[in-house]
Amino acid sequence: MASVPASSPSPSPARGAALIAGGCGIAAALIVLGVLRSLPVAAAFLATGLVVGGALIVARRLFPPAARAAAEPDWSVARALAAGSGDALAVTDRAGRLVCANDRYEALFGGFPTPPALPIGDADASLLGAAGRAAWRDGMARVARLVSRGTPLSVEVTRAGDAEDMLVWRFGGAQGLDLASDVEGLIAGAIGDRLASAGIMTALIDSDGRVCAANRVLRARAMGHEEGAITGRDFARFLITDSHGQVRFEREGLGGTTLRVLQIPFLEGDGVPMLIALLDEEENETPAIGASITAHVRSLVSLMPFGMALVGDDGRFLQMNDAFVRAAQVDPASPPLYPGDLVVREDKAVVADAIRRFAGGATHSTDLAVRLKDHPDEPVAMSIAGARGLGEASVLLSLKDNSEESRLKREVAQATKMQAVGQLAGGVAHDFNNILTAIIGHCDLMLMRHSPGDSDYDDIQQIRANSNRAASLTRQLLAFSRQQTLRPQVLQLPDVISEVSNLLKRLLGETVALTVKHGRNLGPVRADPGQLEQVVVNLAVNARDAILASDPRGGGKLSINTFAVAADEVRRMGSDIMPIADYIALEVADTGGGIPPDILPKIFEPFFTTKEVGKGTGLGLSTVYGIVKQSGGYIFADSKLGQGTTFTIYLPVHSAPAPSPTKVVTPIRRDDKPPDLWGSGTILLVEDEDMVRAVAERALSRQGYTVLTAEHGEAALELLARCEKPDLLISDVVMPLMDGPTMVRHVRSRYPDLPILFMSGYAEEQLRKSIDLDNVAFLAKPFSVQELAEATQRVLAAK
């Protein structure tokens, strides 16, 4: 295993000090001898230097120095392990430098290039670079397939080291992704030897007719010995044809045994390799195995690693290999008679017609997208080809086992749908916040002109209360779309459950029993405790409703459990979603009626509810989903009809990293109100929504400020060009033409110390990524007139 070369050994510090002391003694003796002309005094200086040097050597040997605190890493164990691995291994440090790599890595890439700068295409290099960044972030990343110098590879990148400051790159074969490479390895390996022992000669031929691989019996018959270098040779040159069209080996001549040539097109498309099988045509009709040539073919089909089946002239199955049985999900106890028995009723006629056409002599092959009878929701690819020289068989069927691919497609489609719905929900919440800001602001302005007891006072208060209720719904939408404002803290899950347990007992009532159990060795998590309480309450309320719906008399149970999940357990789970790490799990299980399978994939979508009209908004579970995702966690639902439902939430164990400097974006809190809200000065207000701008202008003017308004960023810059410097700039973040942060950068270039107050319907955490400005304050919409005045007064007071 190659590594960074170690530096050459340095001389002992004690020996160096002794040499210096001795040298100094000799130099002093020479100087004294030259100046004083006294040999005894010079000898005394020389003896002193020698004594000091000897004393340093003795002291160093008697009292050896302590081991270095920070020794260089010992790569010997890593080299020994990597040398025994069949994969190509490399290690890079935080700076992206190649630290070490094994011999397999050098052979695969022709040297020691540093990932991702490998001999691969630009697209594969981008994938590899993205995997490296993901591994630094998540601890592990994978690339399913890339091609280097004609070799298909799969890549696994893992963060490693005591300080997690290194990446381990593991390059292995792309299993299941290059069928031709798999078949080539089978022919050249033990499977080819088994075929050879049965008298079956097999070879893989590329699109140019040259041999990619051949088993030992074919090499022996074609070249005279089993070790013949047949790879890369033209396969046709090994065969001759007589006047009757019979095929023999060219080396055996026309007196040799005639051959039956079987061409198996296991791949579709141009330029793909072809599998060739050669069988002896015995004159006494006594084949090597079995009672006929069909036995040879069936042996060959049974050994194929992909799903194949043989169909006779009457349209019935003759044989199905194990891979075909798995792909078609056939019950071995009652196998189907006809291929049409595998598919749904709508596809039977199409399959039967294709079987008849190819059994009647049709050439080439066709691919059909069919639906299996037992799994009608997942189309599968069935290839049908006419069989020539396969004994009783006349049609060859191939079926691909794409259950794993279908599952991944469903998960990707669900994730894409949830992302799109989340973006829509966030946009709707933003627009509603603008509308609610205007409604609440106008209510506040009207309340200033009315006093309790007036005929309109109660109506205005009712409008304001309903507006605040609508604002809570928008906060739930923002929670689902992961755009709400969180205040994360490092906490323990049992503490959160304890805080909310009394509330849960009141919510569940006397008819539902609550049990809480906490595991041992629970690490800390980083989340917003208030939002986690909302997650537990929402799940508990849904569980209570499910229990009472299944049995109105009650008597059900709700259990809440917390336990630690180690990285090894996550690896054994085989999840494609959760990165391998340590988690703390929160499990909420009920004994209700369960969730139907057709509804289970939709439960986290906003506004989806199975409750009666007026009894549910459909935002409970979507809010839970958003809070968990925004906290860096994962949530899964498992339910069976009549057996209840279990929600399991995985939150990563928090490990405190070194603090890093962050931009200062000061949130405006709605408590700690200043005593006096009146002020003076000039305020530039930039807001693209007319109704919000009008309310904010009136509210600030009533507090004594001079207010200048602009409908977008460009208008604000034009206004600043012809007026004096304002005392405060209040701006929306998302605006057409020019957004708030871009406008503020132009303003700060002219007035670096101008205070800035941003307001937006999106969450602070969401906007912090786009606001790369220091010393700005943030006010979330919707806000009241008083909250706007408080925020303005607080920012001006901080100048």
C-alpha positions in Angstrom: 0.0 0.0 0.0 1.5 3.3 -1.1 1.7 6.1 1.5 3.3 9.5 2.1 7.1 8.7 2.5 8.3 9.1 6.1 11.2 11.5 6.8 14.7 10.0 7.4 15.6 9.4 11.0 17.1 12.4 12.8 20.1 12.2 15.1 19.5 11.8 18.8 18.9 15.2 20.6 21.4 14.1 23.4 24.1 13.2 20.9 23.6 16.6 19.1 23.8 18.5 22.3 27.0 16.6 23.3 28.6 17.4 19.9 27.8 21.1 20.4 29.2 21.1 23.9 32.4 19.3 22.7 32.8 21.7 19.8 32.4 24.7 22.1 35.0 23.3 24.4 37.6 22.9 21.6 36.9 26.4 20.2 37.3 27.9 23.7 40.6 26.1 24.2 42.0 27.3 20.9 40.9 30.9 21.7 42.5 30.8 25.2 45.7 29.2 23.8 46.0 31.9 21.2 45.3 34.9 23.5 46.9 33.9 26.8 49.5 31.5 25.4 48.7 29.3 28.4 48.5 25.6 27.7 47.1 24.5 31.2 44.2 27.0 30.9 43.4 25.9 27.4 43.5 22.3 28.5 41.1 23.1 31.3 38.6 24.7 28.8 38.8 21.6 26.6 38.3 19.2 29.5 35.2 21.2 30.6 33.6 20.9 27.2 34.2 17.2 27.0 32.8 16.7 30.6 29.6 18.6 29.8 29.1 16.7 26.5 29.5 13.3 28.3 27.2 14.4 31.1 24.5 15.3 28.5 24.8 11.8 26.9 24.6 10.0 30.3 21.6 12.2 31.4 19.7 11.5 28.2 20.2 7.7 28.6 19.3 7.7 32.3 16.2 9.9 31.7 14.8 9.2 28.2 12.3 11.8 26.9 8.6 11.0 27.0 7.0 9.8 23.9 5.8 12.4 21.5 2.3 13.5 22.3 1.2 13.6 18.7 2.8 10.6 16.9 2.5 10.2 13.2 -0.1 7.6 12.3 1.1 4.1 12.0 0.0 2.9 8.6 1.4 -0.6 8.8 -1.9 -2.2 10.0 -3.8 -0.3 7.3 -1.3 -1.4 4.6 -1.7 -5.1 5.7 -5.5 -4.9 5.7 -5.7 -3.0 2.4 -3.2 -5.4 0.7 -5.6 -8.3 1.4 -8.6 -6.6 0.0 -9.9 -7.3 -3.5 -11.1 -3.7 -3.8 -9.1 -0.7 -4.7 -8.6 1.5 -1.6 -7.4 5.0 -1.1 -7.3 7.5 1.8 -7.4 11.3 1.4 -7.1 14.0 4.1 -9.2 17.1 4.8 -7.1 19.1 2.3 -8.0 16.6 -0.5 -4.5 15.1 -0.7 -3.9 11.4 -1.3 -2.5 9.9 1.9 -2.2 6.3 0.9 -3.6 3.7 -1.6 -3.2 -0.1 -2.1 -1.7 -1.9 -5.1 -5.1 -2.7 -6.5 -5.8 1.1 -6.7 -2.6 1.6 -8.6 -3.3 -1.2 -11.1 -6.9 0.0 -11.6 -6.2 3.6 -12.3 -2.6 3.4 -13.7 -0.9 5.2 -10.9 -2.0 7.2 -7.8 -4.4 9.9 -9.0 -6.3 11.7 -6.3 -10.1 11.3 -6.2 -12.1 12.6 -7.9 -9.4 13.4 -10.5 -9.5 9.8 -11.8 -9.5 8.5 -15.4 -13.3 8.7 -15.7 -15.7 10.9 -17.6 -16.8 14.4 -16.6 -20.2 13.2 -15.5 -18.7 10.4 -13.4 -16.2 12.9 -11.9 -19.1 15.2 -10.9 -20.8 12.2 -9.2 -17.6 11.2 -7.4 -17.0 14.8 -6.2 -20.6 15.0 -4.9 -20.1 11.7 -3.1 -17.0 13.0 -1.4 -18.8 16.2 -0.2 -21.7 14.1 1.0 -19.3 11.8 2.9 -17.8 14.8 4.7 -21.3 15.9 5.6 -23.1 12.6 6.4 -20.3 10.2 7.2 -20.9 7.9 4.1 -21.9 8.2 0.5 -22.1 5.8 -2.5 -22.0 5.9 -6.3 -23.8 2.9 -7.8 -21.9 3.0 -11.1 -19.1 4.7 -12.9 -16.8 3.6 -15.6 -13.0 3.9 -15.5 -10.9 2.8 -18.5 -13.7 0.5 -19.6 -14.2 -1.1 -16.1 -17.6 -0.6 -14.4 -17.1 0.3 -10.7 -19.2 1.0 -7.6 -17.8 3.5 -5.1 -18.3 3.8 -1.3 -16.8 6.8 0.5 -16.6 6.7 4.3 -15.4 9.4 6.7 -12.8 7.9 9.1 -10.1 8.8 11.6 -10.1 9.7 15.3 -10.8 13.3 14.3 -12.9 12.3 11.3 -10.5 14.2 9.1 -10.0 11.5 6.4 -12.0 9.9 3.7 -11.7 6.2 2.7 -12.5 5.5 -0.9 -13.4 1.9 -1.8 -13.8 1.0 -5.5 -15.4 -2.3 -6.2 -17.1 -4.0 -9.1 -20.5 -2.7 -10.1 -22.5 -5.8 -9.2 -25.6 -6.5 -11.1 -25.1 -3.5 -13.4 -22.9 -5.0 -16.1 -24.5 -8.3 -17.1 -21.9 -9.0 -19.8 -19.1 -8.7 -17.3 -20.9 -11.1 -14.9 -21.5 -13.7 -17.7 -17.8 -13.4 -18.8 -16.7 -14.1 -15.2 -19.1 -17.1 -15.0 -17.8 -18.6 -18.2 -14.2 -18.2 -17.3 -14.8 -19.4 -13.7 -16.3 -22.3 -11.8 -19.6 -22.2 -13.7 -17.8 -22.6 -17.0 -15.9 -25.6 -15.6 -19.3 -27.2 -14.6 -20.6 -26.7 -18.1 -17.3 -28.2 -19.4 -17.7 -31.3 -17.3 -21.1 -31.8 -18.9 -19.7 -31.5 -22.4 -21.2 -28.0 -23.0 -18.8 -25.6 -24.8 -19.5 -21.9 -24.1 -18.0 -18.7 -25.2 -18.8 -15.0 -24.9 -18.4 -13.2 -28.3 -18.3 -9.4 -28.7 -20.0 -7.5 -31.4 -16.9 -7.9 -33.7 -17.0 -11.7 -33.4 -14.0 -11.9 -31.1 -13.8 -14.1 -28.1 -14.2 -12.4 -24.7 -14.1 -15.6 -22.6 -14.4 -19.3 -23.2 -14.5 -22.4 -20.9 -11.9 -25.0 -20.8 -13.5 -27.7 -23.0 -14.0 -25.1 -25.9 -10.4 -24.0 -25.6 -9.2 -27.6 -25.7 -11.3 -28.5 -28.8 -10.6 -25.2 -30.7 -6.9 -24.8 -29.9 -5.6 -28.3 -28.8 -5.1 -27.5 -25.1 -7.0 -25.9 -22.3 -4.5 -23.1 -21.7 -4.7 -21.8 -25.2 -4.8 -18.0 -25.5 -8.2 -17.7 -27.1 -9.2 -14.3 -25.8 -9.3 -11.7 -28.6 -9.3 -14.2 -31.4 -11.9 -14.3 -34.2 -14.3 -17.0 -33.2 -15.4 -17.8 -36.8 -11.9 -18.9 -37.7 -12.2 -21.8 -35.3 -15.1 -23.3 -37.2 -15.7 -24.7 -40.7 -18.9 -25.6 -42.6 -19.3 -28.5 -45.1 -21.5 -28.7 -48.1 -24.5 -29.8 -46.0 -24.2 -26.8 -43.7 -22.8 -28.9 -40.8 -20.4 -27.1 -38.5 -17.2 -28.6 -37.2 -14.0 -27.3 -35.5 -11.5 -26.2 -38.1 -8.7 -28.0 -36.2 -10.6 -31.3 -36.3 -11.3 -31.1 -40.1 -14.3 -32.4 -42.0 -13.9 -35.8 -40.3 -14.6 -34.2 -36.9 -17.7 -34.3 -34.8 -20.5 -32.1 -36.1 -21.6 -29.3 -33.8 -24.9 -27.7 -32.9 -24.4 -23.9 -32.5 -26.7 -22.1 -30.0 -26.8 -18.3 -30.0 -28.3 -16.8 -26.8 -29.1 -13.1 -27.2 -29.2 -12.3 -23.5 -28.8 -8.5 -24.1 -30.6 -6.2 -26.4 -29.2 -3.4 -28.5 -26.4 -2.8 -31.0 -22.8 -3.7 -30.2 -23.7 -6.0 -27.3 -21.9 -9.4 -26.7 -23.5 -12.8 -27.6 -23.4 -16.0 -25.6 -22.5 -19.0 -27.8 -23.0 -22.7 -26.7 -21.6 -25.5 -28.8 -23.0 -29.1 -28.4 -21.8 -32.3 -30.1 -24.2 -33.9 -32.5 -23.6 -37.6 -31.7 -24.3 -39.9 -34.6 -25.6 -42.6 -32.2 -28.0 -40.0 -30.7 -26.5 -40.6 -27.3 -25.8 -37.1 -25.8 -23.3 -36.5 -23.1 -26.0 -36.2 -20.5 -29.8 -36.8 -20.6 -31.9 -38.5 -23.2 -31.8 -35.8 -25.9 -30.3 -32.4 -26.8 -33.0 -30.7 -24.7 -31.2 -32.0 -21.6 -28.1 -30.0 -22.6 -30.2 -26.9 -23.1 -32.0 -27.3 -19.8 -28.7 -27.7 -18.0 -27.5 -24.5 -19.6 -30.6 -22.5 -18.8 -30.6 -23.7 -15.2 -27.1 -22.3 -14.7 -27.9 -18.8 -16.1 -27.8 -16.0 -13.4 -30.7 -14.1 -15.0 -34.4 -15.1 -15.3 -34.9 -17.5 -18.3 -37.7 -19.9 -19.3 -38.3 -22.2 -22.2 -41.7 -22.5 -23.9 -42.7 -25.3 -26.3 -44.7 -25.3 -29.5 -48.0 -25.7 -27.7 -47.3 -22.5 -25.7 -46.7 -24.3 -22.4 -43.7 -23.9 -20.1 -41.0 -26.5 -20.4 -38.6 -25.0 -17.9 -38.1 -22.0 -15.6 -34.8 -21.4 -13.9 -34.5 -20.2 -10.3 -34.0 -16.6 -11.3 -37.1 -16.6 -13.4 -39.1 -18.1 -10.5 -38.0 -15.3 -8.2 -38.6 -12.5 -10.8 -42.1 -13.8 -11.6 -42.8 -14.5 -7.9 -44.1 -18.0 -8.8 -45.2 -20.5 -6.2 -43.0 -23.6 -6.7 -45.8 -25.8 -5.3 -48.2 -24.7 -8.1 -46.3 -23.4 -11.1 -48.2 -21.9 -14.0 -48.8 -23.9 -17.3 -48.8 -20.9 -19.7 -46.9 -17.6 -19.7 -50.3 -15.8 -19.8 -51.0 -17.3 -16.3 -48.3 -15.0 -14.9 -49.9 -11.7 -15.9 -53.1 -9.8 -15.3 -56.1 -10.4 -17.5 -55.5 -7.3 -19.7 -52.0 -8.5 -20.7 -52.9 -12.2 -21.4 -53.8 -11.6 -25.0 -50.7 -9.6 -25.8 -48.4 -12.3 -24.3 -50.2 -15.1 -26.0 -50.0 -13.4 -29.4 -46.3 -12.8 -29.0 -45.7 -16.4 -28.0 -47.6 -17.7 -31.1 -45.7 -15.3 -33.4 -42.3 -16.4 -32.3 -43.2 -20.0 -32.1 -44.3 -19.7 -35.7 -40.8 -18.6 -36.9 -40.6 -14.9 -36.2 -37.1 -13.6 -35.9 -35.4 -11.1 -33.6 -37.0 -10.5 -30.2 -39.4 -8.1 -28.5 -39.8 -6.5 -25.1 -43.2 -6.2 -23.4 -44.1 -4.2 -20.3 -46.5 -6.5 -18.4 -48.0 -6.6 -15.0 -47.8 -9.7 -12.9 -51.0 -11.1 -11.6 -49.9 -11.1 -7.9 -48.4 -7.5 -8.2 -50.4 -5.6 -10.7 -49.1 -2.2 -9.6 -45.5 -2.8 -10.7 -44.9 -3.3 -14.5 -42.0 -5.6 -15.3 -40.0 -6.1 -18.5 -40.5 -9.4 -20.3 -38.3 -10.3 -23.3 -39.6 -12.9 -25.9 -37.4 -14.4 -28.6 -37.7 -17.3 -31.0 -35.6 -20.4 -30.1 -33.5 -22.1 -32.8 -31.8 -25.5 -32.1 -33.1 -25.7 -28.5 -34.7 -29.1 -28.8 -38.4 -29.1 -27.8 -38.3 -25.4 -27.0 -39.4 -22.9 -29.5 -39.7 -19.7 -27.5 -37.2 -18.2 -25.0 -38.6 -15.9 -22.3 -36.5 -13.6 -20.1 -37.9 -11.7 -17.1 -36.0 -9.1 -15.1 -36.3 -9.0 -11.3 -36.8 -5.3 -10.8 -38.5 -5.4 -7.4 -35.6 -3.5 -5.8 -35.6 -1.0 -8.7 -39.3 -0.5 -8.4 -39.0 0.1 -4.7 -36.4 2.7 -5.2 -38.5 4.4 -7.9 -41.4 4.5 -5.5 -39.3 6.1 -2.8 -37.8 8.6 -5.2 -41.3 9.5 -6.6 -42.6 9.9 -3.0 -39.7 12.1 -2.0 -40.0 14.2 -5.2 -43.8 14.6 -4.5 -43.2 15.6 -0.9 -40.6 18.1 -1.9 -42.9 19.6 -4.5 -45.8 19.8 -2.1 -43.4 21.3 0.5 -42.4 24.1 -1.8 -46.0 24.7 -2.7 -47.0 24.8 1.0 -44.1 27.2 1.8 -45.1 29.5 -1.0 -48.8 29.5 0.0 -47.8 30.2 3.7 -45.6 33.1 2.5 -48.5 34.7 0.6 -51.0 34.1 3.4 -48.6 35.8 5.9 -48.6 38.9 3.7 -52.4 38.9 3.7 -52.6 38.2 7.4 -50.1 41.0 8.1 -52.4 43.5 6.4 -55.5 42.1 8.2 -53.9 42.2 11.6 -52.4 45.6 11.0 -55.8 47.1 9.9 -57.4 45.6 13.0 -54.8 47.2 15.2 -55.3 50.5 13.6 -59.1 50.3 14.0 -58.7 49.2 17.6 -56.8 52.5 18.3 -59.9 54.4 17.3 -62.3 52.2 19.4 -62.5 51.5 23.1 -64.0 48.5 24.9 -67.7 48.8 24.9 -68.1 50.2 21.4 -70.4 48.3 19.1 -67.5 47.5 16.7 -64.8 46.7 19.2 -65.8 43.1 19.7 -66.2 42.5 16.0 -62.7 43.8 15.3 -61.3 41.7 18.1 -63.0 38.6 16.6 -61.5 39.4 13.2 -58.0 39.7 14.9 -58.4 36.5 16.8 -59.4 34.5 13.7 -56.4 36.1 11.9 -54.1 34.9 14.6 -55.7 31.4 14.3 -55.0 31.5 10.5 -51.4 32.5 11.3 -51.0 29.3 13.4 -52.1 27.3 10.3 -49.5 29.0 8.2 -46.9 28.1 10.8 -47.9 24.5 10.4 -47.5 24.8 6.6 -44.0 26.2 7.2 -43.3 23.4 9.5 -44.2 20.8 6.9 -42.1 22.6 4.2 -39.2 22.8 6.7 -39.2 26.6 6.6 -40.3 27.5 10.1 -38.2 29.2 12.7 -36.6 26.7 15.1 -34.7 27.4 18.4 -32.7 24.2 18.6 -31.1 23.2 21.9 -29.0 20.2 23.1 -31.5 18.1 25.2 -32.5 14.6 26.3 -35.6 13.0 24.8 -36.8 11.7 28.2 -36.9 15.3 29.6 -39.1 16.3 26.7 -41.5 13.4 27.3 -41.6 14.2 31.0 -42.6 17.8 30.3 -45.5 16.8 28.1 -46.7 13.7 29.9 -49.2 15.5 32.1 -50.7 17.2 29.1 -50.9 13.8 27.4 -52.8 12.2 30.3 -55.4 15.0 30.0 -55.7 14.6 26.2 -56.0 10.9 26.3 -58.6 10.8 29.1 -59.5 7.8 31.2 -60.3 5.5 28.3 -56.7 5.2 26.9 -53.9 3.9 29.0 -50.5 5.6 28.6 -47.2 3.8 29.2 -43.8 5.5 28.9 -40.5 3.6 28.9 -37.0 5.0 28.4 -33.9 3.0 27.4 -30.4 3.2 28.7 -27.4 5.2 27.5 -29.4 7.7 25.6 -27.2 10.4 24.0 -28.2 14.0 23.6 -30.0 15.3 20.5 -30.2 18.8 19.1 -33.8 20.0 18.4 -36.3 22.6 19.4 -38.0 21.3 22.6 -41.2 23.1 21.9 -41.5 21.6 18.4 -40.6 18.1 19.8 -43.4 18.5 22.3 -45.8 19.4 19.4 -44.6 16.2 17.6 -45.4 14.0 20.6 -48.8 15.7 21.1 -49.8 15.4 17.5 -48.9 11.7 17.4 -50.7 11.1 20.7 -53.9 12.8 19.6 -54.0 10.8 16.3 -53.4 7.6 18.3 -56.3 8.5 20.6 -58.6 9.2 17.7 -57.6 5.9 16.1 -58.2 3.9 19.3 -61.6 5.5 19.9 -62.6 5.0 16.2 -61.9 1.3 16.5 -63.6 1.0 19.9 -65.7 3.9 21.1 -65.7 2.5 24.6 -61.9 2.9 24.8 -59.7 0.4 26.5 -56.8 0.9 24.1 -53.1 1.5 24.9 -50.6 4.2 23.8 -47.0 3.5 24.5 -44.1 5.9 24.1 -40.6 4.4 24.1 -37.1 5.9 23.7 -34.0 3.8 23.0 -30.6 4.1 21.4 -29.8 2.8 18.0 -26.2 2.2 17.2 -24.6 2.6 13.8 -24.2 -1.2 13.4 -28.0 -1.6 13.9 -28.6 1.0 11.2 -26.3 -0.8 8.9 -28.2 -4.1 9.5 -31.5 -2.3 8.8 -30.3 -1.7 5.2 -32.1 1.6 4.8 -31.4 3.6 1.6 -32.6 6.8 3.3 -30.9 6.9 6.7 -27.1 7.5 6.8 -25.2 5.1 9.0 -24.7 6.9 12.3 -25.8 6.7 16.0 -29.5 7.7 16.6 -31.9 8.1 19.5 -35.3 6.6 18.5 -38.7 7.8 19.7 -41.4 5.2 19.2 -45.1 6.0 19.5 -47.3 2.9 19.2 -51.1 2.5 19.6 -53.6 -0.4 19.6 -56.0 1.2 17.2 -57.5 -0.2 14.0 -54.4 0.5 11.9 -54.0 2.4 8.6 -55.0 0.8 5.3 -52.1 0.0 2.9 -53.5 2.3 0.2 -53.6 5.3 2.6 -50.3 4.7 4.4 -48.1 6.4 1.7 -50.3 9.6 1.9 -50.4 10.2 5.6 -47.7 12.9 5.6 -49.2 14.9 2.8 -50.7 18.3 3.9 -54.5 18.5 4.0 -54.9 14.8 3.7 -57.2 13.5 6.4 -59.6 10.5 6.9 -61.6 12.3 9.5 -65.0 13.8 8.9 -65.4 17.3 7.5 -64.7 19.9 10.2 -62.9 17.5 12.5 -59.4 17.7 11.1 -57.3 20.0 9.0 -54.9 17.3 7.7 -51.9 19.2 8.9 -51.1 17.2 12.1 -48.8 14.5 10.6 -47.5 16.9 7.9 -46.3 19.2 10.7 -44.7 16.2 12.4 -42.9 15.3 9.2 -41.6 18.8 8.7 -40.4 19.2 12.3 -38.6 15.9 12.2 -37.0 16.6 8.8 -36.0 20.1 9.8 -34.3 18.7 13.0 -32.2 16.4 10.8 -34.2 13.2 11.7 -36.2 10.5 10.0 -39.7 9.2 10.6 -41.3 5.9 9.5 -44.8 4.6 9.9 -45.6 0.8 10.3 -49.2 -0.3 10.4 -51.3 -3.3 9.9 -55.1 -3.4 9.9 -56.5 -4.5 13.3 -53.0 -4.4 14.9 -52.4 -0.7 15.5 -49.8 1.7 14.2 -46.3 2.5 15.2 -44.5 5.7 14.4 -40.7 5.6 14.9 -38.6 8.8 14.8 -34.8 8.7 14.5 -32.9 11.8 15.7 -29.1 11.8 15.2 -27.0 11.8 18.4 -25.5 15.2 18.9 -21.7 15.6 19.1 -20.7 19.2 19.7 -18.3 20.4 17.0 -15.9 23.3 17.4 -17.8 26.6 17.2 -17.6 28.4 13.9 -18.2 32.0 13.2 -21.6 32.7 11.8 -23.3 35.8 10.3 -25.2 38.0 12.8 -28.9 38.0 12.0 -30.7 39.2 15.1 -34.2 37.8 15.5 -36.8 40.2 16.9 -38.3 38.5 19.9 -41.9 39.3 20.9 -41.3 39.5 24.6 -39.2 41.9 26.6 -41.2 44.9 25.3 -39.6 48.4 25.5 -41.4 50.8 27.7 -41.8 53.6 25.2 -42.6 53.0 21.5 -42.6 56.6 20.3 -39.6 57.7 18.2 -38.3 60.1 15.6 -36.2 59.9 12.5 -36.5 58.9 8.9 -37.3 55.3 7.9 -37.1 53.9 4.3 -39.8 51.2 3.9 -39.4 48.8 1.0 -42.2 46.3 0.4 -43.7 45.0 -2.8 -47.1 44.1 -1.3 -49.2 47.3 -1.4 -51.5 46.3 1.5 -48.5 45.5 3.8 -46.7 48.6 2.8 -49.7 50.8 3.5 -50.3 49.3 7.0 -46.6 49.5 7.9 -46.4 53.2 6.7 -49.4 54.2 8.8 -48.2 52.3 11.8 -44.8 53.9 11.8 -46.1 57.4 11.0 -48.4 57.1 14.1 -45.3 56.4 16.2 -43.7 59.7 15.1 -41.4 58.6 12.3 -41.0 60.1 8.9 -41.6 57.3 6.4 -40.3 57.0 2.8 -41.8 54.1 0.8 -40.6 52.1 -2.2 -42.3 49.2 -4.0 -39.1 47.3 -4.9 -35.4 47.4 -4.5 -34.6 49.4 -7.7 -37.1 52.1 -6.7 -35.5 52.3 -3.2 -32.0 52.9 -4.7 -33.4 55.6 -6.9 -35.0 57.2 -3.9 -31.8 57.1 -1.9 -29.9 58.7 -4.7 -32.0 61.9 -4.4 -32.6 62.1 -0.6 -30.5 62.2 2.5 -29.4 59.2 4.5 -32.3 57.6 6.4 -32.0 56.4 10.0 -33.3 52.9 9.3 -34.0 50.7 6.3 -36.9 48.3 6.7 -37.2 45.9 3.7 -39.0 42.7 2.6 -36.6 39.9 1.6 -38.3 38.3 -1.4 -39.3 41.0 -4.0 -39.5 41.1 -7.8 -36.8 42.8 -9.9 -34.3 43.1 -7.0 -34.6 41.2 -3.7 -33.9 42.7 -0.3 -30.4 41.4 0.3 -29.1 42.5 -3.1 -30.6 46.0 -2.5 -29.0 46.2 1.0 -25.6 45.3 -0.4 -25.8 48.3 -2.8 -27.0 50.5 0.1 -24.2 49.3 2.5 -21.6 50.3 -0.1 -22.8 53.9 0.4 -23.9 53.8 4.0 -21.9 51.0 5.7 -23.4 51.7 9.2 -27.1 51.9 8.2 -29.3 49.7 10.4 -31.3 47.1 8.5 -34.5 45.4 9.6 -35.7 42.5 7.3 -39.2 41.3 7.4 -40.5 38.2 5.6 -43.2 35.5 5.6 -40.5 32.8 5.3 -38.6 31.5 8.3 -35.4 33.0 9.6 -33.4 29.8 9.2 -34.5 29.5 5.6 -33.4 33.1 4.8 -30.2 33.0 6.8 -28.6 31.0 3.9 -29.3 33.8 1.4 -28.7 36.8 3.7 -24.9 36.9 3.8 -24.9 40.3 5.6 -23.7 41.2 9.1 -25.7 43.1 11.8 -29.2 42.8 10.4 -32.4 42.2 12.4 -35.3 40.0 11.3 -39.0 40.3 11.9 -41.3 37.4 10.9 -44.7 37.9 9.3 -47.4 38.2 10.2 -46.8 40.9 12.8 -49.0 43.4 14.6 -48.6 47.2 14.6 -47.2 47.1 18.1 -44.6 44.4 17.2 -43.5 46.5 14.2 -43.1 49.5 16.5 -41.2 47.5 19.1 -38.8 46.0 16.4 -38.2 49.5 15.0 -37.5 51.1 18.4 -35.2 48.2 19.4 -33.1 48.4 16.2 -32.7 52.2 16.4 -31.7 51.9 20.1 -29.0 49.5 19.2 -27.2 52.0 16.8 
